[in-house]
């Protein structure tokens, strides 16, 4: 029937300073030529959990593409360059010409391939790990038609066209050559 005192001297515990959070991919950006990815992690990453000091290798990653017309030649990156311990540039090659509808996905190749310094493994299921290809398909003239008076030519292109590389500006008479 004794009542405990409200003020106690041995009623606290310190939380462990151990890092229990696995590294994650925070962003992926494709290069303008659709041949490299810049992959950024939430913290410094390594390839071996036992030492925490080995740089990642291309085989630590797996790539895949969905949509569009270009396809990957290999699921493993062809090269890897370290910008920092959190930012890695992965080279890859494709077959076909990208039309901009492709989405590339990058993940750790296995649940035992990428670690942080505290030996937490990056999961093979990630978010923020995709990027869309750049459209590298040149526009083509899909059709032409001449009016009955032979005084006006209608030109239809395979996609929207502009007179600047920034995707702005209407075509002008000087943009065409007739023969």
Residue, then its C-alpha position, 0 to 999 in steps of 0.5 A: x500500500x505504499x505510494x511511489x514518489x513523484x520525483x525519482x532519481x533512477x527513471x531515465x535512460x539514454x537512447x542509443x546513438x547507433x544509426x539504425x536508418x538505412x540509406x535511401x536514394x533521394x534523387x536520380x537525374x538523367x544526363x542530356x545524352x541519355x547515357x548517364x544517371x546522377x544518383x544521390x543517396x540520403x547519406x554516405x554509402x559503401x559496398x561492404x558492411x564490414x569495413x564501411x570504406x569501400x567505394x560502390x561498384x557498377x555491379x552494386x546497381x541494377x537498371x531497368x527501362x519502361x515505356x518509349x522506344x529505347x531499351x537498355x543494352x545491359x541491366x548493370x551500369x557500364x561505368x561508375x564515378x564517385x562525385x562524393x560518398x553520397x553522389x554517384x554517376x552511373x553510365x549506361x548504354x541503350x539501343x534505339x532512339x529515345x522518344x522521351x517516354x522512357x523511364x529509367x529506374x535504378x535500385x541496389x542490385x541486392x539487399x547486400x550490395x549498398x550500406x551506410x557506415x553503420x552497416x545498414x543495408x539499402x533496400x532494393x525497393x526504393x522511391x525517388x529512384x526514377x528519371x525520364x529520358x530526354x527526347x532525342x528523336x528528331x522531328x520529321x516531315x510527316x506529310x505535305x500538301x499543295x493547294x489547288x492553285x499551287x500557291x500554298x504548301x501545307x507541311x505537317x511534322x511528326x511532332x511540335x516544332x519550333x525555331x529555337x532549341x528551347x521549344x519556343x518560337x514559331x517557324x518562319x518562312x526562312x526556316x524552309x528551303x524549297x526546290 
